[in-house]
Amino acid sequence: IPFLPHTIGVITSPTGAVIRDILHRLEERFPRRVLLWPVVVQGQSAAAQVAAAIAAFNAIPEDSPHRPDVLIVARGGGSLEDLMPFNDEIVVRAAAASKIPLISAVGHETDTTLIDFAADLRAPTPTAAAEKAVPVRNELIAGVLEHQKRLFVSVQRLMKQHHTHLQGLGRGLGDPRRLMEM
C-alpha cells in the first residue's frame, strides 16, 4: 500500500453509507482524489460487477493520471448471504490478480470473506480502510515541523563548534603585527 496515494479507487455502492463514510474519513485525515466505480454489493450480479470493476481499474494505463494508486473494495455489514459475492471465485481471482494494491473492507470487524485473503490488506470496516489508505495530514505536518526544529538546532550547534574551533586556531597563530615586524 503506498504511503500517500495520489488517487484512490473505491469499488462500492454509490448510494450507501459506505462511500460517505470513506469520503468523510479521507477528508478528515488527508484529502485525496477518489474515483468511484459504482457496483451493486449484493445479489446475483454483484460478484461479476465487483470483479469487472477491479479488472477495469487495472486496465487503465499505468502512466494515466486516472489510474488509482490503491483500490478499496468496500461493503458494509450484513448477513452471510449478503456478503457471499465477496466469497465468489471471480472476485477472489480478480483481487489476487490486481496489479494495483487492494484493500478489502467488506462487512464489519467480525465478518471475514475470501477477498480478505486475496487482498494486499484487510480492513475491519470501510472507515478503517480509508484510515489505512492515507496518513493523518496534521501528524505529518507536526512531524515535519519537529524535524525542521531539530535540524535548526543541529545546524546552530555545528556552527558554534566550528566557530569555537576557528577561534582556537586563531589563538595559535599569534599577533599578525608582531609576525610582520619579524
ZANU-737949 format. One line per field, with one value per residue: residue number from 0; residue in one letter; x, y, z of N, C-alpha, C in turn. Coordinates in steps of 0.05 Angstrom, whole numbers, plus 5000, padded with zeros to 4 digits. Example, Ala and Ser with C-alpha at 12.3 -4.5 7.8 and 13.67 -1.06 7.14 Angstrom:
2
resi = c(0, 1)
resn = c(A, S)
n.X = c(5264, 5257)
n.Y = c(4886, 4955)
n.Z = c(5156, 5142)
ca.X = c(5246, 5273)
ca.Y = c(4910, 4979)
ca.Z = c(5156, 5143)
c.X = c(5264, 5258)
c.Y = c(4934, 5001)
c.Z = c(5156, 5157)
This chain:
182
resi = c(0, 1, 2, 3, 4, 5, 6, 7, 8, 9, 10, 11, 12, 13, 14, 15, 16, 17, 18, 19, 20, 21, 22, 23, 24, 25, 26, 27, 28, 29, 30, 31, 32, 33, 34, 35, 36, 37, 38, 39, 40, 41, 42, 43, 44, 45, 46, 47, 48, 49, 50, 51, 52, 53, 54, 55, 56, 57, 58, 59, 60, 61, 62, 63, 64, 65, 66, 67, 68, 69, 70, 71, 72, 73, 74, 75, 76, 77, 78, 79, 80, 81, 82, 83, 84, 85, 86, 87, 88, 89, 90, 91, 92, 93, 94, 95, 96, 97, 98, 99, 100, 101, 102, 103, 104, 105, 106, 107, 108, 109, 110, 111, 112, 113, 114, 115, 116, 117, 118, 119, 120, 121, 122, 123, 124, 125, 126, 127, 128, 129, 130, 131, 132, 133, 134, 135, 136, 137, 138, 139, 140, 141, 142, 143, 144, 145, 146, 147, 148, 149, 150, 151, 152, 153, 154, 155, 156, 157, 158, 159, 160, 161, 162, 163, 164, 165, 166, 167, 168, 169, 170, 171, 172, 173, 174, 175, 176, 177, 178, 179, 180, 181)
resn = c(I, P, F, L, P, H, T, I, G, V, I, T, S, P, T, G, A, V, I, R, D, I, L, H, R, L, E, E, R, F, P, R, R, V, L, L, W, P, V, V, V, Q, G, Q, S, A, A, A, Q, V, A, A, A, I, A, A, F, N, A, I, P, E, D, S, P, H, R, P, D, V, L, I, V, A, R, G, G, G, S, L, E, D, L, M, P, F, N, D, E, I, V, V, R, A, A, A, A, S, K, I, P, L, I, S, A, V, G, H, E, T, D, T, T, L, I, D, F, A, A, D, L, R, A, P, T, P, T, A, A, A, E, K, A, V, P, V, R, N, E, L, I, A, G, V, L, E, H, Q, K, R, L, F, V, S, V, Q, R, L, M, K, Q, H, H, T, H, L, Q, G, L, G, R, G, L, G, D, P, R, R, L, M, E, M)
n.X = c(5017, 5015, 5048, 5027, 4978, 4961, 4914, 4854, 4819, 4753, 4711, 4647, 4578, 4543, 4504, 4501, 4517, 4570, 4605, 4600, 4621, 4674, 4692, 4685, 4722, 4770, 4772, 4778, 4828, 4870, 4859, 4846, 4845, 4788, 4764, 4704, 4678, 4619, 4581, 4535, 4528, 4507, 4470, 4453, 4484, 4526, 4578, 4601, 4601, 4636, 4684, 4692, 4699, 4747, 4782, 4776, 4796, 4849, 4860, 4868, 4918, 4984, 5012, 4973, 4937, 4890, 4893, 4885, 4924, 4916, 4867, 4802, 4758, 4695, 4642, 4587, 4566, 4528, 4484, 4508, 4493, 4486, 4539, 4562, 4576, 4629, 4657, 4659, 4690, 4707, 4713, 4752, 4795, 4802, 4817, 4865, 4895, 4902, 4942, 4945, 4952, 4907, 4856, 4815, 4751, 4704, 4643, 4637, 4678, 4678, 4665, 4688, 4712, 4728, 4755, 4785, 4831, 4856, 4867, 4914, 4914, 4874, 4818, 4781, 4733, 4697, 4708, 4756, 4788, 4795, 4825, 4871, 4889, 4910, 4955, 4951, 4944, 4955, 4988, 5032, 5049, 5062, 5104, 5142, 5151, 5175, 5221, 5245, 5255, 5292, 5333, 5348, 5368, 5411, 5443, 5456, 5486, 5529, 5551, 5568, 5607, 5644, 5658, 5681, 5725, 5753, 5767, 5802, 5843, 5858, 5880, 5927, 5958, 5980, 5999, 5986, 6012, 6060, 6083, 6092, 6128, 6172)
n.Y = c(4977, 5042, 5097, 5150, 5156, 5185, 5181, 5147, 5089, 5070, 5016, 5005, 5010, 5066, 5091, 5079, 5083, 5071, 5094, 5148, 5148, 5133, 5176, 5218, 5204, 5205, 5259, 5281, 5261, 5261, 5293, 5265, 5249, 5216, 5161, 5134, 5071, 5050, 4996, 4941, 4912, 4867, 4808, 4774, 4795, 4820, 4798, 4792, 4845, 4870, 4842, 4857, 4912, 4915, 4893, 4931, 4979, 4963, 4959, 5010, 5051, 5052, 5100, 5137, 5193, 5180, 5131, 5094, 5094, 5060, 5011, 5006, 4959, 4958, 4945, 4950, 4919, 4857, 4801, 4733, 4714, 4762, 4778, 4741, 4750, 4768, 4724, 4696, 4661, 4690, 4742, 4737, 4718, 4762, 4801, 4779, 4781, 4834, 4888, 4936, 4957, 4929, 4941, 4906, 4916, 4893, 4883, 4881, 4884, 4829, 4800, 4758, 4748, 4714, 4748, 4779, 4749, 4749, 4801, 4856, 4881, 4877, 4910, 4922, 4950, 4992, 5047, 5042, 5024, 5070, 5098, 5066, 5075, 5127, 5172, 5213, 5279, 5324, 5302, 5288, 5340, 5360, 5326, 5340, 5393, 5385, 5357, 5398, 5435, 5406, 5401, 5455, 5467, 5431, 5450, 5500, 5485, 5459, 5501, 5533, 5500, 5499, 5553, 5559, 5524, 5550, 5598, 5577, 5559, 5608, 5633, 5605, 5624, 5673, 5744, 5783, 5831, 5830, 5786, 5807, 5847, 5818)
n.Z = c(5000, 4980, 5014, 5011, 4973, 4909, 4880, 4896, 4884, 4891, 4901, 4906, 4929, 4903, 4932, 4985, 5056, 5061, 5021, 5034, 5087, 5076, 5044, 5079, 5121, 5093, 5080, 5130, 5147, 5105, 5050, 4987, 4917, 4894, 4859, 4842, 4829, 4813, 4838, 4848, 4912, 4932, 4916, 4854, 4810, 4833, 4845, 4793, 4776, 4814, 4805, 4752, 4758, 4788, 4750, 4709, 4732, 4736, 4682, 4664, 4636, 4662, 4662, 4662, 4688, 4711, 4734, 4792, 4853, 4894, 4911, 4941, 4961, 4982, 5029, 5071, 5133, 5140, 5129, 5124, 5074, 5047, 5042, 5008, 4952, 4957, 4969, 4923, 4870, 4823, 4841, 4881, 4850, 4816, 4853, 4872, 4825, 4816, 4798, 4821, 4887, 4936, 4982, 5024, 5049, 5072, 5103, 5174, 5235, 5253, 5209, 5157, 5093, 5031, 4997, 5030, 5040, 4992, 4982, 4987, 5035, 5093, 5119, 5177, 5174, 5127, 5139, 5167, 5126, 5096, 5133, 5133, 5083, 5077, 5111, 5171, 5159, 5192, 5231, 5200, 5185, 5235, 5248, 5207, 5222, 5272, 5256, 5227, 5267, 5298, 5260, 5254, 5306, 5307, 5265, 5286, 5331, 5306, 5277, 5320, 5342, 5300, 5300, 5350, 5343, 5302, 5329, 5367, 5333, 5313, 5358, 5362, 5321, 5335, 5343, 5287, 5273, 5301, 5276, 5226, 5237, 5249)
ca.X = c(5000, 5032, 5046, 5009, 4968, 4950, 4886, 4844, 4796, 4735, 4691, 4625, 4552, 4544, 4482, 4502, 4532, 4599, 4621, 4600, 4640, 4702, 4699, 4687, 4746, 4793, 4772, 4789, 4856, 4887, 4842, 4858, 4826, 4775, 4748, 4684, 4667, 4594, 4572, 4517, 4545, 4494, 4452, 4464, 4503, 4546, 4606, 4611, 4607, 4660, 4707, 4696, 4710, 4776, 4796, 4775, 4815, 4875, 4864, 4876, 4947, 5000, 5020, 4949, 4931, 4865, 4897, 4888, 4948, 4906, 4838, 4787, 4733, 4681, 4614, 4580, 4559, 4504, 4483, 4527, 4483, 4492, 4568, 4570, 4591, 4658, 4669, 4658, 4716, 4716, 4721, 4777, 4816, 4806, 4832, 4892, 4908, 4904, 4969, 4941, 4947, 4879, 4847, 4788, 4737, 4677, 4630, 4647, 4701, 4677, 4660, 4711, 4705, 4752, 4770, 4804, 4855, 4869, 4874, 4940, 4909, 4846, 4809, 4758, 4709, 4703, 4721, 4784, 4802, 4803, 4847, 4895, 4898, 4924, 4963, 4938, 4959, 4965, 5011, 5055, 5059, 5075, 5130, 5160, 5159, 5194, 5247, 5256, 5266, 5317, 5354, 5357, 5385, 5435, 5460, 5466, 5507, 5552, 5563, 5582, 5631, 5664, 5667, 5700, 5749, 5768, 5778, 5825, 5864, 5867, 5898, 5953, 5973, 5994, 5991, 5995, 6030, 6086, 6094, 6101, 6152, 6195)
ca.Y = c(5000, 5066, 5114, 5173, 5154, 5209, 5174, 5123, 5078, 5057, 4999, 5001, 5021, 5095, 5103, 5070, 5099, 5064, 5114, 5173, 5144, 5133, 5203, 5235, 5198, 5215, 5288, 5288, 5253, 5273, 5293, 5253, 5246, 5190, 5152, 5114, 5053, 5041, 4969, 4931, 4898, 4842, 4798, 4756, 4807, 4834, 4787, 4799, 4874, 4876, 4832, 4874, 4938, 4912, 4890, 4957, 4998, 4954, 4963, 5038, 5051, 5060, 5128, 5154, 5207, 5170, 5105, 5096, 5083, 5039, 5006, 4998, 4945, 4962, 4939, 4950, 4892, 4844, 4772, 4717, 4713, 4788, 4780, 4719, 4758, 4772, 4697, 4685, 4656, 4710, 4765, 4730, 4717, 4790, 4815, 4767, 4788, 4863, 4900, 4959, 4947, 4928, 4939, 4894, 4928, 4881, 4876, 4894, 4872, 4800, 4787, 4750, 4737, 4704, 4771, 4788, 4734, 4755, 4829, 4863, 4889, 4875, 4930, 4911, 4965, 5011, 5071, 5034, 5023, 5098, 5104, 5052, 5084, 5152, 5180, 5237, 5302, 5341, 5288, 5292, 5367, 5362, 5312, 5356, 5416, 5375, 5352, 5424, 5447, 5391, 5408, 5482, 5465, 5417, 5468, 5521, 5472, 5454, 5528, 5542, 5483, 5509, 5579, 5554, 5512, 5571, 5616, 5563, 5560, 5636, 5638, 5592, 5639, 5696, 5770, 5787, 5854, 5821, 5769, 5824, 5862, 5800)
ca.Z = c(5000, 4980, 5037, 5006, 4945, 4897, 4873, 4909, 4870, 4910, 4888, 4925, 4921, 4904, 4947, 5013, 5076, 5059, 5006, 5050, 5109, 5065, 5035, 5104, 5135, 5077, 5082, 5157, 5150, 5084, 5026, 4963, 4895, 4896, 4836, 4850, 4809, 4826, 4834, 4869, 4931, 4939, 4895, 4833, 4792, 4849, 4842, 4767, 4775, 4830, 4791, 4728, 4767, 4795, 4725, 4694, 4744, 4728, 4653, 4659, 4632, 4686, 4660, 4661, 4713, 4722, 4746, 4822, 4866, 4912, 4909, 4964, 4955, 5007, 5033, 5100, 5144, 5131, 5135, 5109, 5047, 5034, 5037, 4991, 4928, 4962, 4971, 4897, 4858, 4804, 4857, 4894, 4829, 4807, 4874, 4872, 4800, 4815, 4800, 4839, 4914, 4941, 5010, 5026, 5071, 5069, 5128, 5199, 5247, 5256, 5183, 5141, 5067, 5017, 4985, 5051, 5038, 4966, 4982, 4998, 5063, 5101, 5138, 5191, 5166, 5106, 5150, 5173, 5100, 5089, 5151, 5125, 5056, 5079, 5138, 5182, 5149, 5214, 5243, 5182, 5187, 5261, 5245, 5191, 5238, 5292, 5243, 5220, 5292, 5305, 5241, 5260, 5330, 5300, 5249, 5304, 5347, 5288, 5272, 5344, 5344, 5281, 5308, 5372, 5332, 5288, 5349, 5377, 5313, 5311, 5380, 5357, 5301, 5347, 5334, 5259, 5272, 5310, 5256, 5204, 5245, 5248)
c.X = c(5018, 5027, 5026, 5000, 4957, 4921, 4878, 4819, 4779, 4714, 4670, 4599, 4553, 4523, 4483, 4518, 4562, 4615, 4622, 4620, 4669, 4710, 4702, 4714, 4771, 4795, 4784, 4819, 4875, 4872, 4858, 4836, 4815, 4760, 4730, 4676, 4642, 4587, 4550, 4534, 4531, 4476, 4468, 4486, 4527, 4574, 4617, 4618, 4632, 4685, 4713, 4708, 4739, 4792, 4797, 4794, 4843, 4881, 4872, 4907, 4961, 5008, 4997, 4945, 4905, 4868, 4901, 4915, 4941, 4876, 4826, 4761, 4718, 4651, 4609, 4573, 4534, 4504, 4504, 4519, 4489, 4521, 4578, 4584, 4621, 4672, 4670, 4685, 4725, 4725, 4748, 4800, 4822, 4823, 4861, 4908, 4913, 4933, 4968, 4937, 4918, 4874, 4819, 4775, 4708, 4666, 4640, 4668, 4701, 4672, 4686, 4701, 4731, 4768, 4791, 4831, 4870, 4878, 4902, 4938, 4880, 4840, 4784, 4731, 4717, 4717, 4750, 4800, 4812, 4826, 4873, 4906, 4914, 4933, 4947, 4955, 4971, 4988, 5036, 5067, 5073, 5103, 5150, 5169, 5179, 5221, 5261, 5269, 5292, 5339, 5365, 5376, 5411, 5454, 5472, 5489, 5532, 5566, 5579, 5608, 5652, 5675, 5688, 5726, 5766, 5780, 5803, 5848, 5876, 5886, 5926, 5970, 5989, 5985, 6002, 6015, 6059, 6100, 6105, 6126, 6177, 6203)
c.Y = c(5025, 5084, 5136, 5171, 5180, 5205, 5148, 5114, 5064, 5042, 4993, 5012, 5052, 5107, 5096, 5089, 5094, 5086, 5141, 5171, 5146, 5162, 5221, 5230, 5208, 5245, 5297, 5283, 5266, 5271, 5283, 5252, 5218, 5185, 5130, 5097, 5041, 5013, 4962, 4913, 4873, 4834, 4783, 4769, 4820, 4824, 4794, 4828, 4882, 4867, 4849, 4901, 4937, 4910, 4916, 4977, 4990, 4957, 4992, 5039, 5063, 5089, 5147, 5168, 5197, 5142, 5108, 5084, 5060, 5036, 4998, 4984, 4944, 4954, 4939, 4921, 4882, 4815, 4758, 4716, 4739, 4791, 4759, 4728, 4761, 4746, 4684, 4683, 4679, 4736, 4760, 4729, 4745, 4805, 4805, 4777, 4819, 4872, 4924, 4948, 4950, 4925, 4928, 4905, 4918, 4873, 4893, 4876, 4841, 4786, 4782, 4738, 4729, 4726, 4782, 4774, 4739, 4784, 4833, 4871, 4886, 4896, 4919, 4925, 4983, 5037, 5065, 5032, 5050, 5106, 5091, 5062, 5110, 5158, 5205, 5261, 5319, 5328, 5290, 5320, 5371, 5349, 5328, 5380, 5408, 5369, 5378, 5437, 5433, 5397, 5435, 5481, 5452, 5435, 5490, 5509, 5468, 5480, 5537, 5526, 5493, 5536, 5576, 5543, 5533, 5591, 5603, 5563, 5588, 5643, 5626, 5607, 5662, 5722, 5776, 5810, 5846, 5803, 5786, 5840, 5844, 5795)
c.Z = c(5000, 5005, 5034, 4977, 4935, 4890, 4885, 4893, 4891, 4894, 4909, 4914, 4923, 4922, 4977, 5031, 5073, 5045, 5021, 5073, 5099, 5058, 5059, 5118, 5119, 5079, 5109, 5159, 5130, 5058, 5001, 4942, 4896, 4870, 4845, 4826, 4821, 4818, 4854, 4886, 4943, 4917, 4874, 4817, 4807, 4844, 4814, 4764, 4791, 4816, 4766, 4736, 4774, 4769, 4709, 4706, 4736, 4698, 4646, 4657, 4656, 4685, 4659, 4688, 4726, 4735, 4776, 4831, 4885, 4908, 4936, 4954, 4981, 5006, 5063, 5108, 5133, 5138, 5118, 5080, 5032, 5027, 5017, 4965, 4932, 4969, 4944, 4884, 4839, 4818, 4869, 4874, 4819, 4827, 4874, 4847, 4798, 4818, 4818, 4867, 4922, 4971, 5010, 5052, 5070, 5096, 5151, 5211, 5247, 5230, 5169, 5115, 5053, 5004, 5004, 5048, 5012, 4965, 4993, 5028, 5069, 5122, 5151, 5183, 5142, 5116, 5157, 5148, 5092, 5107, 5143, 5098, 5057, 5107, 5147, 5174, 5171, 5229, 5226, 5184, 5214, 5261, 5229, 5207, 5260, 5280, 5235, 5244, 5300, 5286, 5247, 5284, 5323, 5284, 5267, 5321, 5331, 5282, 5296, 5348, 5325, 5289, 5331, 5362, 5317, 5307, 5361, 5358, 5310, 5334, 5376, 5337, 5313, 5335, 5306, 5257, 5280, 5290, 5233, 5211, 5244, 5220)
